[in-house]
Amino acid sequence: MPGRSNKPALFQYVLIVRKEKSGNIDYISFLLCFTCWVFFLFFAILTNRTSSVFFWISFLIPVALIRNWWIRKKHDPRITYKHPLFVTGIVWLFVPGMRWIFILFILFVLFDHQARQNLEIGVSDEQVVINTFFRKRFQWDELSNVVLKDNLLTLDFKNNKILQREIDPHLNEVEEKEFNEFCEEQVLTNGKLEI
């Protein structure tokens, strides 16, 4: 049936949300790595550790940033900053009392990866699931209406909250009328609106 997912047992429909540009993620990742490197240089100078392994290994950060920039410019503009973030996290392991920051950088790598993935919204006869880093699950009894119109998905909740996401028309082949009829049926049968 057109518009339906290839995984009928899990979701009857999978909608892919229009992707935001990842430029902000790139700027934040670059600034985070560069700022940490400047901090490492000052820390090494202030603690008189300019001849230590820590000082020299910190130079891997600008090397990773320059390598990233070169690959993006010459070969693949989609390359991410996960390697410079990981290298910066490794350097934090050499800072006494601050080694725990390495864990934060591992989380930054995971969030960077997740932020670049297509956001999917799965709709089944049991629930609506938004595939974020921490999945959001909505049961039909929480919803008063679900409508797809002009590539805009609207989830209208019984508590008067509204959630809207723009669906990418190039990545979705969902028949609006069929989808809306399916959602209306789920709201009526599973949601059983309270009076």
N, C-alpha and C positions, 0 to 999 in steps of 0.2 A: 504494500500500500504506500503511495508516495507521501513523503513527509515523516514517515514513521522511522524510528531508530532501527539500526541493525540488531539491537539487543532487546527484543520484545519482552523477554522475561524480566528485565530490570527496569527499563523505562520505555514507555510507549513513544515519547518524544524527547529528543535532545536538541536544545537550542543553543547556538553559539553566540555569545555576546560580542558586539563590535569592540575591537581592540583599541585601547587608548595608545597614543604614541608613548614609547618607552624613553623618550629623551630625558624626562625628569629623573627617572631611575638611574640613568647613566651619569647625569651630573652629580647626583647625591653620592653614588658609589665612588666616582672619581674624587670628589672633594673629601669624602671620608678617608680614602686611602692616602691622599696627598697630605691632609691635615695630620694624620697619624705619623706619616714619615717626618714631617717638620717637627712634631713633638719628639720623636725618637732622636732626631739630630740634637735638639736642645737638651734633652735628657742626658744624652751621651756627653755633651760638652759640659754641662753643669756638674755631672758626677765624675768627670775626668775619665771617661771610658771610651775615648776616641780610638784607642788601639785595640778595643775588645772585639770579640766575635759579634756581639750585639750591634755595634756601630756598623760593621761592614755588612752584616746580613740585612740591615735595614735598607741598604741600597738596592735590594731585590725589589722593593716596592716601586721606585721609579722605573726600573727595568721592566717590570711587569706592566706598568701603565703605558710605557712607550711601546712595548711589544703589542699590547692590546690596541693602541691607537693605530699602529702600522698595519696590523691585520685587518682592522675595520676599514681603513682607508684603501688598501690595495686589494684585499681578497673578499672579505665577508663583512658587510656592514651590520649584520645581525649578531655579531659576537658580543658576548656579555662581559661584565666585569667580575665574574665569579672567581677567576684566577687571581687578579690583584687583591680582591677581598680576602681570599684564602691566605695568600702570602702575607698580607698585613696581619691577619690573625696569628699566623705562625710567629711573626716577629714579637707579638705581645707576649708569647711564652718566655721570652728572654728578659722581660721587665719584672723584677722582683715585686711581689705583692700585687701585681696586676695581671697575673696569668689567666684569671677567670674571664678577662675580656676576649680571650680566644673563643670561648663558647658563644659570645655575642656575634662574633664575625662568622662563625659557622651558621648561626641563625640568619645573618644578613645574606649569606650565600643561598640559603634555602628560600628566603623571602624573595630574593632577586630572581631566582629560578621560577617560583610560583607566580610572580607578578608578570612574567613574560609569557605564561601559558594562556591559551584561550580559556576564557571563563565559560563554563558550560552550565546550563540549567536543565536538569533532568526532570521530566514530568511523567509520573506513573499514576496508576489508579489508586495508589496508596498515599503518595506524598509528592511534594515539589522539593528538589534538592539543588542548591546552588553550590557548585564545586569551587569553593574558595579554599584558602590554606586550612582553615577550620570550617568544615562543611556546615552549611546552614540547611536544616531540614524543616519543612513546614508541612504539617498534616492538613488534610483538606478541611477538617473541622475548625481550623484557625482562619480559613479564607472565606470571604463572602463573594469574591469574583476573581477570575483570572481571564485576561483578555489579551490577544495579540492583534494589534491593528497598526498598519503602516510600519511594520518592523519595530514596534514599541510594545514590549511585554509589560503588562501591568498586573501586579499582585495586590489585590485590595483585601486587607485583613479586617476581621470583625472588630478589632480594637481601634479602627479608624486609621491605622497606619497604611501607607501606600508605598510599594517598592516598584520602581520602574527601571528597566534595562533596555537599551537599544540593541536589537538583534542584527547581526551581520547578514545582509541579504545574499551575499556571495557565498557564504558558507552554510546556509540553511535552505532547505527545500521543503519548508513546512507549508501546507495548505491552511491558510488562516481560518477559513470557515470550518473545516474539519477539526482543527485544533481547538477552536473556540467552543464547538459543540461538545467535544470530548471533555473540556474543562468545566463547562456548564453542567454536564451530566455528573461529573465527580463532585462538584460543589453541592448539587441537589441530593445525590445519593449518600455521599460520605460526610458532607458538611452538615446536613440537616439543620438549617438555619433555626436558631432559637427565636421564640416570639416573646 
